[in-house]
């Protein structure tokens, strides 16, 4: 089975940062009616700091890479997004371990650990209109494809498609967790910004692994 190298994982993070910058205004616009109108700004600030951190000393293991991402996001991303994304990457890295490459099943296990960390920290469940609604389906799709012997590109494409569907499914939901829950029924009709930024994470993964990294 094909492996994902730490260089490929680093390219994933770089690609995610580029997508966050590209979609910063859109993410902030999504956050305006149901949040603090700062999700795009906060995420862009955090990912810019991440690039500076991993660029200064390129990590050689998955654990080092994702721990660096996690610590930087926790310290630079405002609101709930910093701790939640930080927890995701920290648990991902801890489970991936000090490896220079991961097979698809092992990477799926690490992604699942990251998701479990977000659920534990944020106390959200599917259907609460949060990033979980995009992350959960994406990781389930990845693990399903990995178990069937799919290529990295195929697994990443399936994960991104599931993340997009999960993101879009948040639009009619009434938020039950997070800042959006404060506006109650008025949150319906608005896509959750955290789900949108989570979908970008899997878009970046699709772009990198589809190119054979």
N, C-alpha and C positions, 0 to 999 in steps of 0.2 A: 504494500500500500504506500502511496506517495506520502512524503513527509512535508511538514511546513517548517521552514527554517526560521531561526531568530531574525535573519535578515528580512525574510518575508513578513514576519510579525512587525518588525520595525517599519517596513514599508506600509503596512496596514495603518499603523498609528499616524504616520506622516500623511497618508491619504485621507484619514479621518480629519486631521487638522485642516487640510485644504478644503474639504467639504464644509466643515463648520464655518470657515472664513467665507466661503462662497454663499452659504445660506444664512449668514448671521442675521441679516435684516429680516428674512422670512421667519426665523425662529423667534425673534423679538416680536414680530407682528402677531404670531400665534399666541405669544405669552401676554399680549396687551389686554385682551378682554377677560382673561381668566387667571392672570398672574400678576407679576410685578413689572412686566415689560422689560425684562433684562436677561432672559435666558440666552439669547444669541450673543449678547455682549459678554456675559459671564463665561459661556463655553468657549468663545473665541479667545478671551484673555487666558483661560486655563490651557487651552491647546497650544497657544503660542508659547506659553511658558514650558509646556511639555517638550515641544520641539527644541527649545534652547537647552533643556536639561539633558535630553538623550543625544543631542548633537554634540554636546561638549565631551561626553564620554560614552561612546556607543556601547550599549550593553551586549554581552556575549551569551547570556542565557535568558530564557523566557521569564524566569522569576525576577531577575534584575530589571529587565525591561518593564514589566508590568508593575513592579513595586515602585519604580521611578515615576511611571505615569500616575499611579495612585496617589503617592505622596504629593506630587506637584498639583494635581487636581484638587485634592483636599485643602491645600494651602492657598490656592489662587482662585478657585471657582466659588462665587458667592451663592447664598441660598442653600436649598436642599441638594442641588445638583452636584456640588463638590463632594459632600460625604457619600452620596449614593453612587456616583460614578467611581469615586475613589474606592469604595468598598467593592464594587464590581471588579475593578482591575486588581485590587490587592488579593482578593480571593482567587481570581483567575491565575495570578502569578504564583501564589502559594501552592495551588494544586498542580500547575504545570511543572513547577520545580526547576532545579538548576540544569535544565536541558537546553541544548543548542538546536534541537529540532523535535517536533511532535508529530505523531501520526494523527489521522483525522479523529479517531475514536478518543484518544487522549486529550486532544484539543477540545472536543465536545464535552468531555468530563470537566475540563477546566472552565469552559464557558458556563456549564451548569452550576458549578460551585460559585461563580461570580453572580449568577442570577439568584441563587439561594441566599447569598449575602445581601443583595439588594432587598429581597423580600423580608429578610430578618430585620434589617435596619429600618426600612421604610414602613413595614407592617401593611403593605399593599398586597392585594390579590388580583388575579385577572378580572377585568370588568370594572375596576375602580377608576379607570381613566388615568393611567400613569405610564411611565416608561416600561413597566412590566408587560403591558399589553402588546408592545412591539418586541421586547427582548424575549419573552417566553416563547411565542410561536417561532421566532427565528432560531432559537437554540434547539427547540424540539425538531425543527426541520433539519438542522445541521446533524443532529444525532441520528435521526432516521436515515439520512442519506449516507452518513459515515458507516452505519451498520450494514448498509446494503452494498458497500464496496464502491461507492461513487468516487469520482475524482475530486480533488480540492475545489476546482472551478465549479463543478456540478453542485457540490454541497453548499458552496458559498452563494451560488445563484438561487438555490432553493431557500436558503436562509434569508436572503434579501427580499425575495418575493413574499415570504411569510411575514417579515418585519413590516413591509409596506402595507400588507393587508391588515396587520394588527394596528398599525398607526391609523389607517383610515377608519378602522372600526371604532376608534375612540371618539370620532366626531359626534355621533348622536348620543353618546353616553352622558350621564350625569355624574360628575366627579364625586367620589366618596373619600378620597385621600388627597393630601397635598393642598397647596395654595388654592387650586381651582375649586376645591370643595367648599370654600368660603362663599362662593357665589351661587351655590346650590343649583337649582334647575336652570339658571342662566348659563351654566357651563355647557349645556347641550347645544350642539351645532358648531362647536369649536374643536378643532383637532388639538390633542394634548401636545404641547411643545416638547416634553420629555420623550414621548413616543416618537416624535419627529426626529429628534437628535439621535435617538437609539437606532432608528431606521437608517440614518446616515452612516452609523457605525458598520452596519452590514452591507451597505452600498460600497463603502471603502474596501471591505473584505472581499466582496465580489470582484471589484475592479482589480485588486492585487492578485488574487488567486486565479482569476480568470485569465490573467496574463502569464500564469505559470510560475509565480514566485514561490 
